[in-house]
Amino acid sequence: MAKGNRMATTREVRSSQRQRRVRVYTAWHPVLVALLEHVLPEGWYQCISEFQLAREPLRVDIVILRRSRRGAPPRPRLLTSVVGELAEHTLVHFKGPTDELERDDARMLLAYALVVAEIDDPGAVALRVLAPRLTPRFTEALRSLGCTLTPTGPGTQEGRLGVFPLRVVETVAANAREGEHLLYTVTPGMVADPGGIPALSPAEVAVFWALLEHVEQVRHPLPGQRKRHMKDEKRVVESFEQALARLVARLPPEQRLAGLAPEQVLQAYAPEQRLAGLAPEQRLAGLTEAQAVLALPDAMLRALSEEYLATLPRQTQAAIQKRLGAASGRQPARRRRTRGPSK
């Protein structure tokens, strides 16, 4: 009995160890990666998510790596608070809508930079922090490391952490600026009030559709991809669905229906809804006389004279008899064949 208990305990310990080894990813991180990939100049930078900086577990959220290309890259048009003035290696430390900056984040940020500086020139490394807002404890931790932040615009502050230039972007304050509205997707507002997303420019709307595709892949990975353990996954999906509904509601009807065939639009409505508001002559436009007769209600069909009905095609006459017979609950009477004179 004791041996059985020990074996059960061993299995529980091993199961617990396996669970601890499972890495839980924040579902907001893929959203930010996708966002940056779509606003960076194509072909000039590589965006690497959760890059392992050393053999020991030390992962920075995002590395934006300058590709080896001659010339100067074009200036980004969106999210310049984040992707403007990039270095050869720009390390991005990200806090999602449900997280806050802590004292340890300042120390980890410096550790990231020092590890990368050993690989490359320290002058080629820059730091970015994205968080809903600065916290006093994070600011105090920076100050203890010799870094003082100076406001440089709504939602942005800059300083130097050691020899490394540092920019902190407060997503709550910065997303109100023109060209920065997409930052709303990684703020607490996206969780509490997805419908409050700012009015997006056409370029921002195009990026938002791309983000929706990535969110769908978070929930339903492509064939062959392993589903990752995601923190806040349900909140991410629900928030984007609600934000989408709000964005669509703001669009004028012609933009909502753009690209849809008339048949696709009409399938969503019942026949009486399709005809609502049309005058009788509009409802019958394009119909033949026989089709127009069949469009009449049963009461009007009964009022038609036999002489007039006899002028209609036989198929139409049969359809009328079938309808009126079904409406009365009786089988339509069969026509008697006219017999010729007896010989």
Secondary structure per residue as TSV (DSSP state, phi and psi in degrees):
chain	resnum	aa	ss	phi	psi
A	1	M	-	360.0	-44.7
A	2	A	H	-63.5	-38.8
A	3	K	H	-63.4	-39.8
A	4	G	H	-63.5	-40.4
A	5	N	H	-64.3	-40.3
A	6	R	H	-63.9	-41.3
A	7	M	H	-64.1	-40.8
A	8	A	H	-64.1	-41.5
A	9	T	H	-63.0	-41.1
A	10	T	H	-61.7	-42.4
A	11	R	H	-62.9	-39.5
A	12	E	H	-64.8	-41.0
A	13	V	H	-63.5	-46.1
A	14	R	H	-62.2	-42.0
A	15	S	H	-61.8	-41.4
A	16	S	H	-63.7	-39.9
A	17	Q	H	-64.5	-40.1
A	18	R	H	-63.3	-40.5
A	19	Q	H	-63.8	-37.4
A	20	R	H	-67.9	-30.1
A	21	R	H	-76.5	-18.3
A	22	V	S	-70.3	122.3
A	23	R	-	-83.2	128.1
A	24	V	E	-100.0	118.7
A	25	Y	E	-95.0	148.5
A	26	T	E	-82.9	125.6
A	27	A	T	-66.4	-18.3
A	28	W	H	-73.2	-24.0
A	29	H	H	-62.3	-47.5
A	30	P	H	-60.4	-30.7
A	31	V	H	-63.3	-46.5
A	32	L	H	-65.7	-41.0
A	33	V	H	-59.3	-47.9
A	34	A	H	-61.4	-38.9
A	35	L	H	-62.1	-47.5
A	36	L	H	-66.8	-39.1
A	37	E	H	-61.2	-31.2
A	38	H	H	-87.0	-14.6
A	39	V	H	-104.8	-14.0
A	40	L	S	-74.0	145.1
A	41	P	-	-57.1	125.7
A	42	E	T	-62.9	131.7
A	43	G	T	86.6	-4.0
A	44	W	T	-105.3	-23.4
A	45	Y	E	-136.6	154.0
A	46	Q	E	-117.7	129.6
A	47	C	E	-105.5	115.2
A	48	I	E	-111.1	123.9
A	49	S	E	-91.0	139.1
A	50	E	E	47.1	57.0
A	51	F	E	-78.1	125.8
A	52	Q	E	-79.7	117.4
A	53	L	-	-84.8	-22.4
A	54	A	S	-148.9	174.7
A	55	R	S	-66.6	-32.3
A	56	E	S	-77.8	154.3
A	57	P	S	-61.8	101.8
A	58	L	-	-147.9	92.9
A	59	R	E	-114.1	128.0
A	60	V	E	-91.7	148.7
A	61	D	E	-60.0	-49.4
A	62	I	E	-144.9	139.3
A	63	V	E	-117.6	124.4
A	64	I	E	-101.1	111.0
A	65	L	E	-105.7	124.8
A	66	R	E	-72.0	125.5
A	67	R	-	-75.1	158.8
A	68	S	S	-81.7	88.5
A	69	R	-	-135.7	143.8
A	70	R	S	-75.6	151.3
A	71	G	S	90.9	178.2
A	72	A	-	-100.3	133.7
A	73	P	-	-67.8	152.0
A	74	P	-	-66.0	153.5
A	75	R	-	-75.6	134.0
A	76	P	-	-63.4	148.3
A	77	R	S	-94.5	-23.8
A	78	L	S	-120.9	151.9
A	79	L	-	53.2	44.2
A	80	T	H	-66.4	-20.7
A	81	S	H	-62.3	-29.0
A	82	V	H	-99.9	-47.8
A	83	V	H	-106.0	9.9
A	84	G	S	-83.2	145.5
A	85	E	S	56.0	54.1
A	86	L	-	-79.3	152.2
A	87	A	-	-95.1	-176.2
A	88	E	S	-61.5	-39.9
A	89	H	E	-128.3	113.3
A	90	T	E	-112.2	117.8
A	91	L	E	-96.1	127.0
A	92	V	E	-112.2	119.1
A	93	H	E	-103.1	121.8
A	94	F	E	-119.7	134.6
A	95	K	-	-118.7	120.0
A	96	G	-	-76.1	-176.7
A	97	P	T	-58.8	-26.1
A	98	T	T	-104.0	11.6
A	99	D	-	-123.1	161.6
A	100	E	-	-130.0	157.7
A	101	L	-	-74.1	131.9
A	102	E	-	-115.7	173.2
A	103	R	H	-61.0	-40.2
A	104	D	H	-63.8	-24.6
A	105	D	H	-63.1	-34.8
A	106	A	H	-66.7	-42.8
A	107	R	H	-68.2	-41.4
A	108	M	H	-64.0	-37.2
A	109	L	H	-61.1	-44.2
A	110	L	H	-66.0	-37.9
A	111	A	H	-63.9	-41.4
A	112	Y	H	-57.0	-49.0
A	113	A	H	-64.0	-40.4
A	114	L	H	-65.9	-37.3
A	115	V	H	-65.7	-46.0
A	116	V	H	-67.0	-35.4
A	117	A	H	-63.2	-29.0
A	118	E	H	-67.0	-29.9
A	119	I	H	-80.6	-38.0
A	120	D	S	-132.7	-178.9
A	121	D	-	-66.1	129.7
A	122	P	G	-55.2	-29.8
A	123	G	G	-70.4	-9.5
A	124	A	G	-97.2	8.3
A	125	V	E	-115.5	133.0
A	126	A	E	-131.9	156.9
A	127	L	E	-120.5	142.4
A	128	R	E	-130.5	141.6
A	129	V	E	-125.0	126.1
A	130	L	E	-114.4	122.8
A	131	A	E	-152.9	155.7
A	132	P	S	-54.0	-41.7
A	133	R	S	-161.7	157.8
A	134	L	-	-70.0	147.7
A	135	T	-	-117.9	148.4
A	136	P	H	-56.2	-37.3
A	137	R	H	-68.0	-36.0
A	138	F	H	-70.2	-43.1
A	139	T	H	-61.6	-40.5
A	140	E	H	-67.7	-37.2
A	141	A	H	-65.8	-39.2
A	142	L	H	-61.7	-43.1
A	143	R	H	-62.6	-36.8
A	144	S	H	-67.1	-20.7
A	145	L	T	-95.3	8.7
A	146	G	T	86.5	16.2
A	147	C	-	-110.9	122.4
A	148	T	-	-114.5	129.9
A	149	L	-	-91.0	143.7
A	150	T	E	-124.9	128.0
A	151	P	E	-61.5	134.6
A	152	T	E	-122.5	0.1
A	153	G	E	167.5	172.3
A	154	P	T	-59.0	112.2
A	155	G	T	85.5	4.9
A	156	T	E	-128.3	140.1
A	157	Q	E	-139.1	148.6
A	158	E	E	-134.4	155.5
A	159	G	E	-168.6	-167.4
A	160	R	E	-129.0	124.6
A	161	L	E	-99.8	98.0
A	162	G	T	68.8	-125.8
A	163	V	T	-94.6	4.3
A	164	F	E	-101.5	126.4
A	165	P	E	-66.7	136.0
A	166	L	E	-125.5	133.2
A	167	R	E	-125.7	128.6
A	168	V	E	-107.7	125.6
A	169	V	E	-111.5	116.6
A	170	E	E	-88.8	106.9
A	171	T	H	-64.4	-29.8
A	172	V	H	-64.8	-45.1
A	173	A	H	-80.0	-36.0
A	174	A	H	-74.9	-27.1
A	175	N	T	-69.3	-12.1
A	176	A	T	-78.3	-14.3
A	177	R	S	-78.4	151.2
A	178	E	T	-61.4	133.9
A	179	G	T	84.4	-5.3
A	180	E	-	-116.4	7.7
A	181	H	G	-62.1	-27.5
A	182	L	G	-65.9	-17.4
A	183	L	G	-62.9	-19.9
A	184	Y	G	-57.4	-28.7
A	185	T	G	-67.6	-11.8
A	186	V	G	-124.0	29.2
A	187	T	S	-110.1	164.8
A	188	P	H	-58.7	-27.1
A	189	G	H	-60.9	-31.0
A	190	M	H	-65.7	-25.9
A	191	V	H	-86.8	-45.4
A	192	A	H	-81.1	-34.8
A	193	D	-	-146.8	72.2
A	194	P	G	-58.5	-30.8
A	195	G	G	-70.0	-10.9
A	196	G	G	-85.1	10.0
A	197	I	-	-58.3	135.6
A	198	P	-	-62.0	161.3
A	199	A	-	-65.9	122.6
A	200	L	-	-93.3	146.8
A	201	S	-	-73.2	164.5
A	202	P	H	-54.9	-39.4
A	203	A	H	-65.7	-37.8
A	204	E	H	-70.7	-35.9
A	205	V	H	-61.9	-40.6
A	206	A	H	-61.2	-39.8
A	207	V	H	-69.1	-36.7
A	208	F	H	-62.1	-40.1
A	209	W	H	-61.6	-39.6
A	210	A	H	-64.6	-37.7
A	211	L	H	-63.3	-38.6
A	212	L	H	-59.3	-39.7
A	213	E	H	-62.7	-41.0
A	214	H	H	-67.2	-38.3
A	215	V	H	-63.3	-39.3
A	216	E	H	-63.4	-36.2
A	217	Q	H	-71.4	-26.7
A	218	V	H	-62.4	-41.7
A	219	R	H	-80.0	-39.8
A	220	H	S	-128.6	89.0
A	221	P	-	-59.0	152.6
A	222	L	-	-66.3	156.5
A	223	P	T	-54.4	132.1
A	224	G	T	92.9	-13.4
A	225	Q	-	-93.0	139.9
A	226	R	-	-84.5	130.4
A	227	K	-	-71.1	128.4
A	228	R	-	-93.9	154.6
A	229	H	E	-77.1	116.1
A	230	M	E	-115.2	125.3
A	231	K	E	-77.3	138.8
A	232	D	T	66.9	18.0
A	233	E	H	-57.8	-45.9
A	234	K	H	-62.8	-39.3
A	235	R	H	-65.9	-40.5
A	236	V	H	-60.5	-50.0
A	237	V	H	-62.2	-49.1
A	238	E	H	-62.9	-39.9
A	239	S	H	-63.9	-44.0
A	240	F	H	-69.0	-34.7
A	241	E	H	-64.8	-41.6
A	242	Q	H	-69.7	-39.6
A	243	A	H	-63.5	-38.7
A	244	L	H	-61.7	-44.2
A	245	A	H	-60.4	-39.4
A	246	R	H	-68.4	-41.5
A	247	L	H	-64.5	-43.0
A	248	V	H	-64.1	-38.7
A	249	A	H	-63.0	-26.8
A	250	R	H	-79.7	-18.7
A	251	L	S	-74.4	143.0
A	252	P	-	-66.1	155.0
A	253	P	H	-53.5	-39.2
A	254	E	H	-65.2	-31.1
A	255	Q	H	-77.4	-34.8
A	256	R	H	-63.9	-36.7
A	257	L	S	-92.6	-2.2
A	258	A	T	-59.8	131.8
A	259	G	T	88.8	-6.9
A	260	L	-	-97.7	136.6
A	261	A	-	-73.4	151.2
A	262	P	H	-54.4	-37.4
A	263	E	H	-62.1	-38.3
A	264	Q	H	-64.8	-38.7
A	265	V	H	-68.2	-44.6
A	266	L	H	-68.6	-25.3
A	267	Q	T	-60.6	-22.7
A	268	A	T	-80.6	-5.5
A	269	Y	S	-122.1	148.4
A	270	A	-	-73.4	157.9
A	271	P	H	-53.1	-43.4
A	272	E	H	-66.0	-29.3
A	273	Q	H	-71.6	-35.1
A	274	R	H	-65.3	-33.8
A	275	L	H	-91.8	-9.5
A	276	A	T	-58.3	132.6
A	277	G	T	88.9	-6.0
A	278	L	-	-90.6	140.3
A	279	A	-	-71.1	155.9
A	280	P	H	-52.7	-43.0
A	281	E	H	-66.6	-28.7
A	282	Q	H	-72.0	-36.9
A	283	R	H	-65.1	-32.2
A	284	L	T	-95.8	-0.7
A	285	A	T	-61.6	133.1
A	286	G	T	87.9	-4.1
A	287	L	-	-91.3	150.3
A	288	T	-	-75.6	170.1
A	289	E	H	-60.7	-42.0
A	290	A	H	-64.2	-41.9
A	291	Q	H	-65.9	-36.2
A	292	A	H	-65.8	-38.1
A	293	V	H	-64.0	-43.4
A	294	L	H	-67.2	-19.3
A	295	A	T	-80.3	-9.9
A	296	L	S	-72.6	150.7
A	297	P	-	-68.5	163.2
A	298	D	H	-58.9	-39.0
A	299	A	H	-61.3	-39.0
A	300	M	H	-74.1	-32.8
A	301	L	H	-62.9	-38.9
A	302	R	H	-65.4	-26.5
A	303	A	H	-80.6	-11.2
A	304	L	S	-72.2	141.2
A	305	S	-	-74.1	154.3
A	306	E	H	-65.5	-32.3
A	307	E	H	-62.2	-42.4
A	308	Y	H	-69.1	-43.5
A	309	L	H	-59.4	-32.7
A	310	A	T	-67.4	-18.7
A	311	T	T	-83.1	-11.2
A	312	L	S	-82.8	157.6
A	313	P	-	-57.5	151.4
A	314	R	H	-59.4	-37.8
A	315	Q	H	-60.1	-40.9
A	316	T	H	-67.8	-41.1
A	317	Q	H	-61.2	-42.6
A	318	A	H	-64.7	-39.6
A	319	A	H	-65.1	-37.7
A	320	I	H	-67.0	-45.5
A	321	Q	H	-60.2	-40.4
A	322	K	H	-64.8	-42.3
A	323	R	H	-65.4	-46.9
A	324	L	H	-69.1	-33.7
A	325	G	H	-67.6	-40.9
A	326	A	H	-66.5	-37.0
A	327	A	H	-67.1	-32.9
A	328	S	H	-88.4	-8.3
A	329	G	T	84.4	5.0
A	330	R	S	-113.9	155.7
A	331	Q	-	-72.5	138.3
A	332	P	-	-61.0	138.5
A	333	A	-	-66.6	138.8
A	334	R	-	-80.1	141.0
A	335	R	-	-72.4	137.0
A	336	R	-	-79.5	137.1
A	337	R	-	-73.2	135.1
A	338	T	-	-80.1	118.3
A	339	R	-	-86.3	144.5
A	340	G	-	-76.1	171.9
A	341	P	-	-62.7	136.7
A	342	S	-	-68.2	142.5
A	343	K	-	-88.3	360.0
